[in-house]
Amino acid sequence: MSTHRTARLLGLPVVLAIVSGCASTPPAPSAAPAPSSPVGSASSAPAAGVDSVALRTPLDHVHGLAVGSDGALLAGTHTGVVALDLDGGVTRVGDGSVDLMGFTGVPGTDRLASSGHPGAGSSLPDPVGLLASDDGGSTWRSVALQGEVDFHALASDGRLVVGYDGRTGLLVSDDGGARFRPGAAIAPAALAVTPEGVWATTSEGLQRSVDEGASFAVVDGAPTLVLLAAGPDGSLWGVDVQGRAWRSTDGTGWEAVGAVGAVEAIAVAGFDRAYAVTAERLDVLG
């Protein structure tokens, strides 16, 4: 394999039944390649060594993927949360749905965070602000910024929550999402939080913050990643603009794993295992 040298959610106890919608976004500063589009060529397929299974039911536009505490795979889609089995099974989670923009999980837990848009019949404002779940998406609660912010990218380690507001840059919370402050004026396609810092994929390359999102610096020598996710062991996995998967123990040294082609989201179980997904396919990496 080749090597590059580089780079509890808190909230209000209001359980929500939420439904889907979508909205346009104004131009953003230094925008990275659009995360809403699959990475790589639409005709590309996983390389040898990447196990792939067809999903029995196609997904409705995947906005994010998370690994639960028991290893369950949870996908945030245009119409809510679904659980994915390694044999291709797809099961809806919870009885509500929302266009889950920025869907992410706290590594190694069943805690999820998302933003997005409600649909017809919902009492939620648009955008829905920051939502959180402590039970793998079965129920959700409102945390902050209802009617104010649609996070297009989110990451959290349980205490720190970092989100791209889709307009001006990052918003950062150090109390699980109850209160936010402005962060760096960057427009990441994806975010991740590890003990080594906050990581962002941008049009200028992979960037890292060591001051909890206030400022960032480009990670020299890192692959040009679009998708990015962290594992409970602090490892990072990413997919570059050509649809190749990479992994790192600490964000500074990167190892090529294989080509996954057109994928919409990734999630990390650890340095030795990650997952990538499209609307019709689940890949097991590592």
N, C-alpha and C positions, 0 to 999 in steps of 0.2 A: 504494500500500500504506500502511496506517496504521502509526503508530509509538507505542510506549510508552517513556517514560523509566524506567529502573529503577536490575535485577540481571543390572624383569625379574623379572616375578614370580619370586621365588626360592623354593626349597623342597627337599624331600627327593627324591632321584632314584629314586622308586618309581613305576613306570608302573602305572596302575590300569585294570582292566576293571570298569566300574561300572554298576549297574542301578537302576531307578527305584522310588520310593515317595513317600509324602506324609504330612504330619503337621499337626496343628492348632497354633495359636500363641496364647499367652495375650494379654490386652489389653496395649497398649503406650502409652507416654506421648505425648500430643499427636499422635495418629495422623493422618496425611494420608489423603485418599481412597484406598481400597484399590487398589494397583497390579495385583492379580490380576484385576481386572475391566476389560473394555475401556473406554476413555475415550469419552464421547459416547453418543449414542443408537444402539441396536443397528440401527435402521432407516436411519441416516444413511449417506451415500455420499460419496466424494471430490468436492471442488468442481472446477470448470473450472480447468485449469492444473495439476492434480495427475494425473500419469499413473498408471494403475492396471491391474494384470494379475491374473487369477484364478490361484491356485496349482493345479497339476495334481493334487496330493495334499494334502488338508487336513492341517494341523499339529495336534499334540496339546498344546494350551495353551502359548502362547509366553511364556516368562519373561524373555527378553532377546534383543537383536539386536546384532551387531557387524560391522564392516567390516574385512576382512583387509588385509594389506599390498598384495595384488594387486587389491584391490577386491571380493574375494569376500564375499558376504553370508552370515553364519552365524547361525542362530537356535538359541537354547537352549530346549528344550521340556521337557515333562513326561516325555519318553522319550528324551532325548539331544540331540545336535547334528545339525542338518541344514543343508545348503548350499542357497541359493535362487538361481535364475537369473532374469534380468530378463524372460525369456519365460514364467516361471511354473514352470519345472522345479524339482523337489525331490529332493535326493540325501542319503542318510544319510551322516554323517561318523563314522569309527571303528566299532568293533565292540562297543561297550558302550553302556549307556544309564543315565541318572540323572535324577531330577526336579531339573532344574538351576535351583534358586532363586538369584536374584541374578546370573544370568549376565551377564557384561560382557566387554569387550575393552579392551586398552590401545590407544588411538587410533594408527593408522598402522602397526600391527604384527600379527603372527599370535598374539600372546600373549592368552590368555583366562583368566578367573577365574570360579569359580562355587562355590556351596554346594549343599545339597540333602539328599535322602534316598535310600538304597539300596533295592533291591527284594529279592524272594526269591532266595536263592542267592548273594547278595553277601557277601563277608567283611568289608565295611566296617561300622563302627559307624553308628548313626543318632543324630544327624545326622552328615554326612560332614565337617563343618568346611570349611576353605578348600581348594579344589582349583585346580590351575593346569595350563595347556597352553601349550606353546611352538610347536605346529604346527597351529594352527587347529582344535583339538578332536580330532585323530586319536588322540592319546594324552594321558593326564592323569597328574598326580602329586599326592600329598598334600603340603600345605604346613604346615598348623597346625590346631589346635583340633578334631581328630577326636573325635566323641562329645560335644562340648561346645557347639558353636555352629552354628546354621542361619542364615546371612546371608540376609536377605530383600531387601537392596539392597547392591550393591557398586560401587565405582569405583576406578580406579587409573591412574596415569601411568607405571607401571613401578617407581618407587621407593615412592611413597606409596600405601597401600592403605587405603581407608576403607569400613567395612561397618556396616550396621544389623543388630544381633544378634536382632531380632524380639522383644526383651523389655525391656531396660533403656535402650538407646541405642546410640551408636556405639562401635566399636572401631577403633583407628587403628594402622597400622604404617608406619614410615619405612624399613624394610629389605626391602621386597618381600613382606611377609607372614610372615616368620619369627617375629617377636615383635610382640605387640599390647599397647596400653595403652588405658585407657578414654578415650573422647572425650565429646562433648556428649550430654546426655540428651534427644535428640530422636528422633522416629520418622518418618523420611522415607519417602515412596513411591518416590523415586528419588534417586540421587546422581551427581555428576560432578566430575571434577578437571581444572582448567585452570591455566595460569600465574597467573591472577588469583585463584585460591583453590579451596576446596571448596564445592560448590553442593548444596543439598538442597531438594526440594519437600516442603512440610509443610502442615498444616492452617492454619498462620498465614501461608502464602504462601511464595514463593521466598526462601531464606535463603543467606547466604554466610559462609564462615569464612576468615579470613586468618591463622589460627594453626594450620593443619593439623588442623582438626576439633575443637579444644578448646572453641571457643565460636562461636556463629553470631549473625548479625543479619539481620533482614528487609530485603530489597531493595525500597525504596520504588518504587511505580509499576510493578513487574513484573507481567506477566499471571499469573493463578492457575494455575500449571502443576502437572500430575500426573506426566507422563512427562518425562524430561530426559536428554540425552546430549551428550557433547563430541566434537569433531573433532580431528584432528591439528594443525590450524591454531589451536587454542584457541577456536574458535567453539562456540556452544551452540545446540542446537535443543530445543524442547519442545512438548508438546501440553497444552492447557489443559482445564479441566473440561467445556468445551462441545465438545471435539473439534476445536479450531482449532490449527493449527501455527504456531509462532513461531520466529524465529532471532535471534541476537545475535552480534556480533563479540567482545564482552568481558563479557557478562552485565549490563551497565548500561543499554544502549539496545536495545529489542526491536522487531522488525518482524513484522507479521502476514504469513503466507505464503498460507494458504488453509485450508479446512476439510477434515479427513480423516475426521471422524466417529469411529466405533468402532474404535480400534486398541489393540493389546496391547503393542507395543514399538516403539522407534525406534532408529536408529543414524545416525551422522554421518560423511560422507566429507569434508566441509568446509563453509564458509559457503554455498557455492552448491549443495550437494547433500546431501540426507538421505533416509532411507528409513523407512517405517512399515509395520507388518505386522499382520495378523490371522491367525486360523487358516486363512482361505481366500483372502486377498488381500494383494498387495504393492503399495505405493504408492511412487512416485519423486517426491520433492519438490524444488522449486527449479529 
